[in-house]
Amino acid sequence: MPGLTRQQLVLGVSLSGVGSHPAARLREDPALPVSGRYWTRVIAEAERGGLELVTLADGPSDRTDVSATNDRHNGNRPSDPAADDRGAARLPWLDPALIACRVAPVSVAIGLVPEIPTVTTEPFLVSTQIATLDHVSGGRAGWSVIVSERESDGQSVGPRQVPPVGDRFSEATEYIEAVRRLWDSWEDDAEIRDPTTNRFVDRERLHHIDFEGRWLSVKGPSITPRPPQGQPIVAVTIRDEASLQLAAEQADVAFVTAGLGLLDTTRRLGDAVATAGRDPEQVAVLADLEVVLSDDAGAAADRAAQLDTLAPRDESAHATFAGTPAALADRLIEQAGEGVHGFRLHPAVIAEDLPPIARRLADELRTRGVRPTGGVLAQSLRARLGLPHPTNRYALSAG
Amino acid sequence: MSGLRQIHLAAHFPGVNNTTVWSDPAGGSHIDFSSFEHLARIAERAKFDFFFLAEGLRMREHAGRLHELDVAGRPDSLAILASLAAVTERIGLMATITTTYHEPYELARQLGTLDHLSDGRAGWNLVTSSDPFTGANFRRGGYLPYDKRYERGEQFVESVQLLWDAWAANGSRFAYDRSQVQIAGEFPLPPLPQGRPAMIQAGDSDAGREFAARHADGIFSRHGKLEDGQRFYADVKGRLARYGRAPHELAILPGTTFILGDTDAEAQEIADEVRHAQVSGPHAIMFLEQLWNRDLSAYDPDGPLPEVDPDLNSEVRAQGSAQARTLQREAIETAARWRARAEADHLSIRELVIEMTGRQSFIGSPQTVAEAIDAHVQAEACDGFILVPHITPGGLDRFADEVVPLLQERGVFRTDYEGPTLRDHLGLAGPRQAAQPQPACAS
């Protein structure tokens, strides 16, 4: 098996605007991420560290539900923006799937995993966008599934009705299943270019997926040939029982918070994966940790305190770490024993905390023997995560 | 600059249909990024206005089975254009988008993102569709009856423009509430580099022309021939004044194919070879089945036409093909015309189909083709062309190297880009505002 050995740690970062801390946008110009140049620079920095993947956030983590203050059914006019404090709502934010496509041709080895919501989007379009990202990047695509629990999100697709909040994980399960079937709907050798029969494709190797669920139905086949990875990575963030169940049934990568109860969560996930009839070794578990880094431990602590004073964090957000890269390396190795394959680090302020991850931390982990040394070979994201190339569900009938 | 009318040119990535000759030894991948990159770079080097992608959201079927004879498989348009933004600097990046199966909020966000990521080079070719065949891949299925498609198209455009204007107008909030589009919330993009990305439109009906006159910056027309083009041109440009717009604010760009040779005679020979590659025996039978709406698989493509008449009563055999829908409307008349032609010229099924469908538009030496293109534009048959090469990805190379310099020598095509955005290339003023006040917006 190529990729990492199980003694080694997977390392990813979450890129969210100018940083994951709500105060990041007070330290850096929040309009910076509205350009291709910004993302090219940030991805190049992440690649410098040899990281396996980046996730690209779909919006600020502290975005709120605006339904209470903007209800079209009551005919309310939007109120004066100066008069109400909507915090994160007015942050400039590009579409993360297209950011990933924009940086794919100018990056080499890093996995590109945009967050895409299910409730407001079409499975057919999402499957072709991620398949396209996989084709352009040579097998480095993933999709971090966002199941919005904000009531207001349904307002952006009217008059279509979206499922009630309580049913959205049920819909997401169907949604991912439809997307996965579409990725398999072209067999790898469907394009035959046979001059004797004048056929470009062989219809026996193309498949209607005929997905019909409670929430959606999709006929197929995809318009996009099977992506190089077969199945691009599907990632699910675990926050509660519903998301844990979704991860157990459908995820290749599960994100869990690196705080208290980590071992308990990873055990419950392993059990749920097995109960769902899947091999727990085929789900890579990455723990989320927000980091404030400095070569001086005291300076890191001071900066973390300043950020928290500028904009108090949501207590339910990620576990946090403030300190030196060497101390962070120690912490990661220690926590790796709690059933995780690696970590997704959230640089609190990208300009300040991504370079120490990609440089100092990556060096520290290599020195400790838990990261690969030497150059990164061009290979698929699945391979780098130690996940096998999947067989095509529709090709079985032919064999 | 001379007083001559300036030509606009665009490059259509070869389509998922039989215009594209995949059997040519030079025919490359239709999905590898390198193919898209090659064509976009060639078109940019030649100073074209934009690179163009068609859209097809369901695999074509014929007689209930997936169609096998033509190129199939394509990337997502906006995704591949975002990738092309990384390897090009000036050329416009245009995607065809149906207003029926896309949602205004998602489209406004993604196309707006493309405009930001490309520094103002995004464009869209708006189409409307109503077939439940494509709808089967989408949440709503075939929800929209034929006569509602422009209603939704209008509301789609209005609401998308409302979203693009929201940041400046309302501090990112929006609300729009009409019959086909009912949306509200926050829009996360600051004003786009182009304000509103250039939008072209392909509808040809009276409603489609009126829609274009009111909303569009260009038309992807099917009226490429001189006199037909002049009639269309006069008709559509004549509608602009009603909306307070000047003739140059709407570029009319027919889709067109071309064949180049060292001499006109050589080009004719190549054109015949290409037509035979485009229409194989099985293709010819399939075309005939589209028109006859019958199973004709027992017929010999090198033999005579069927004696039976087209079947007007059964369900349409070909799905997902615009050509089939067009043929179907006038089946009996067309069949009679085809029969007369076959009898007069002693043509087999295949020879007849080669004669009657899709002859290349411009055939000749580079000099001949450059003169013909220029003549169409100077005679107000169009403002330029969307060129459709028949080979992927190198089908535009020779045109770029040999025809474009001749157009530049004639003083009718730019030798360099004048501005950074697609709107600049199309000769449009800054961001266009709404042609009329928005009647039913909540804000």
Interface residues (C-beta under 8 A of the other chain):
Chain A: A31 V34 S35 G36 W39 T40 G59 V66 N70 D71 R72 G75 R77 P78 D80 P81 A82 R86 A89 R90 L91 P92 W93 L94 D95 A97 L98 I99 C101 R102 V103 A104 P105 V106 T120 T121 E122 F124 L125 T128 Q129 A131 T132 L133 H135 V136 S152 D153 Q155 S156 V157 G158 P159 R160 W186 E191 R193 P195 T197 N198 R199 F200 V201 D202 R203 L206 L216 S217 V218 K219 G220 P221 S222 I223 T224 P225
Chain B: W22 S23 I31 D32 F33 E37 G56 L57 R58 M59 R65 L66 H67 E68 L69 D70 V71 A72 G73 R74 P75 D76 L78 A79 I80 A82 S83 A85 A86 V87 Y101 H102 E103 Y105 E106 R109 Q110 T113 L114 H116 L117 S118 D119 A136 N137 F138 R139 R140 G141 N170 G171 S172 R173 F174 A175 D177 Q180 V181 Q182 I183 A184 G185 E186 P188 L189 P190 S280 G281 P282 H283 A442 S443
